[in-house]
Structures are given as structure tokens and as C-alpha cells.
Amino acid sequence: MGENPIALRSKKKLTRALYEIMDEKPYKDITITELCERASLSRPAFYQNFTKMDDVLVRLMNETINSAIEKTDFDKIKNVHDLVDAYLKIFEDNEDKARILAKNNLAWFMVNQCTEVLASSPKAFDLFKKISPDVDKASCYADFFSAGLAYVLGRWIMTDVKLPREEIVSYLTDALLGEDIRKIEYKQ
């Protein structure tokens, strides 16, 4: 059985209100009272649906990411290049929300979301197991990839001068596979 329609409506109002306010002021300065006023809901309605403000933020991004994942055909991802491209496409398609997150210094949140997407896609994780069949090592690669990608996404979204997605995909794929990194020599 699905969630109570009134609770769903309240959650949607609160997530929409959070998104709107984050465009106007830093996330850290937003109060639950302010959020409730914008959503035209009471504080008790907030606490019936969420425990804390971060829960609303998580729901906002999960709605965005889940919607994007539904549109992503992970079966077509055959290599790391395809995986990087799929991630960039998700954020490019949701540039407004990604820009607001980056503007609010919530890159950590992007890292968590990217990691969750990887964890929820066995096909994507299998690519990292090809780099190393050891699950612990593959997990480290996936975490490293997610964190690096999240920060690059934040910078990419926040700059007015954008490199084309395909160029960024190429750079990140090379970096992840160590193509350019291996050429660096450290001199003392």
C-alpha cells in the first residue's frame, strides 16, 4: 500500500519550498519555521513527515536522482566512459538543482548521491570489479570515482564557461583509468 496522500502532498510542498528558498539564501540559514511558512504548513506537519531539515534535502535530491535514473538505461553502459557520460547527463538534465546544491556548498551531498547511484546499480559497480575483482578494492574505486565526479560536477555546473560534456567525459575517463596520471613524474 502506498503512502498517505496527505503526507505525500505535505512532503512535496516542503521539498518544493526548500528548493525555492535555497535559490534565495544559503541552506545553513534556512529554518524549519521559514520552510513551513513557505510551504503553508505547520511545524507539527513538518515533524509528522521529517525529523530534521537534512531529511527534506535528501528527499529533494532523491526525487531528482531517482527520476533521472529511471531515464538512464544502465544496460547500455559498457565501460567507464559510458558510466561517466551517464552521470554527467543526469546532472546536466538537472542543472538547476545541481547549481543550487553547488551554490549552497553541498558538494558532500552530491558525493553521497553519486555513491548511492553506484551502489544501486549492480551493472555500474560491475565496471569497477573489472578494474579489480576484489570487492573491497572495487568499492574504493567506486568511492574515489564518485567523490571526484561529484566535485567536478559542482565546478562544471557552477562555471559559466562550460566545456562540452564529451570533453569532460574524456578527461574524467582518462583520469580514472590513469592514462594521464601515470605519465606524471615527481622530482625532488
N, C-alpha and C positions, 0 to 999 in steps of 0.2 A: 504494500500500500504506500502511496506517495505521501509527501509532506503536506501538512495542513496548508490549505490555500492562503489563509490569513497570514500565517508565518512566512510563507514564500513571498507574499506581497510586501510584508514588512522588511524582509531581508533585501529584496530588490530595491526598495526605497532607500534603505540605509547604504547599500553599496553604491547606488547612483549618487546619493548625496555626498558620500566620501569622495568619489571621483570628481565631482564638481568642486568641492572645497579644496581638494589637493591641487587643483589647477589655479586656485586663488592664493593659497598660502601653504607654508610647509606642513607636512604631515605631523611632525612633532608638536606643532602648535594647535592642532585641532583637538577640541574637547568633545566628550560624549554628548554634553548638553548642546553644543553647537551642531553636532551631527544630527541629533534628534530634532532640533528646531528646523533644520534644512529639510529633513525627511518628513516633517509634520507628524512625528511620532513622539510618544512619551518615553522617558527614561526606563520605566518598567518594561515597555515594549522592546527597547534595546536589549535589556538584560534577559528577556524571555528568549531572545534569539542568539545573542552573543555574550561572551564572557568579558571580552576586552576589545579595544579598538583594533588591535592586530588581527583579530578574527574576521573583522569586516574586510580588512585589506587582503587577507588570504582568500576570502570568498570572491572578492572583486577580481583578483588575478586568476583564481581557479576557473571562474566563469569564462574569462578571456582565453586562457590557455586551453581549457577543455573544448571550447568552441573551435579554436584553431586546430587542435589535434584531430577533431572529427573530420576536418577538411584535408588533413595530411594523410597521404597514402604511404604508410611506413613499409608496405610490401615492396614499394618501388625503390626503396633505399638500399642500394647495393654496396656502397662504400662510404668512407669517411667524408668525401666531397659531397655526396648526396645528403648525408646527415647534416653537415654544416649548412648546406643550402636550405634544407627543410627548416632548421631553426631560424635562420635569418628571414625566411619567408614568413614564419609565424609572427616575428616581431615587426617586420615591415608592414604586414597586414594590420597590425595593431599598434601602429606607430604612435597614435595619440596617447594611449595608455602607457606605453613604454616610455614616452617622453616625460610624462607626468611622474612616473616612478624614478627615472633618472634625475629629474629636476629636484625631487624630494630626497635625494641621496639614499635611495633604497636599492642600490645595486645588490646588496646582500639578498634582497628579496628575489631579484632576477636570478641570482645564483641558485637559490633554493628551488625556484620554479623550474629552471633548466634541469637541475638534478632530478627532480620529481618526474619530469617528462621522460628523461632517460630511463629512470627506474621502472616506469610504467610501460615501457616499450621493450619487450624481450628482443625484438629484432634489432633495435638500436644498440642495446647492450651487447648483443652477439658480435657486433662490429669490433667492440673493444676486446672481446675474447679472442678475436682473430689476431689482434696485436699481441696479446698474451693470453694463453688458455687458462692461466692461473686466475681464479675468480678474484682474489684479493688485489692482484696487480691490475686486472681489467677494471675493477672498481676504482682504483687510484687513477687510472687513465680517464675514466668517465668523469670522476670528480674534477680532475685537472681541466679537462675539456670544458665541462660545464661552467666552472668558475671563470676560466679565461674567456670563454664565449660571452658570458654574461657581462663582463666588464667591457669587452669590445663592442657588444651591442649597445651598452649605455653610451659609450663615446660616439658610436656611429649614429645613434638616434639623436643625440644632443648637438651634433655639428650641423651647421647649415650647408657646408660644402661636403657633399656625400660622395664617397667612392661608390661605383656601381656594385650591386650585390655580388655579382660574379667575381669581381676583383677581390672583395673581402673574403669570399668563399675560398678562392685560390690561396690567398695569404694564410688564412687560418688552417687550411688543409696542409699546406707545406709546413707550417709551424708544428702542427700536431704530429705529423709524420716525421718531423725532424729534418726535413730536406735542407732548409737554410741554417738551422741551428747547428747541425753537425759541422758546418764549414767554419764556424767561429773558432778562432784561436785566441787563447788568453796569454798575454805577455806580462811577465812580472818585471 
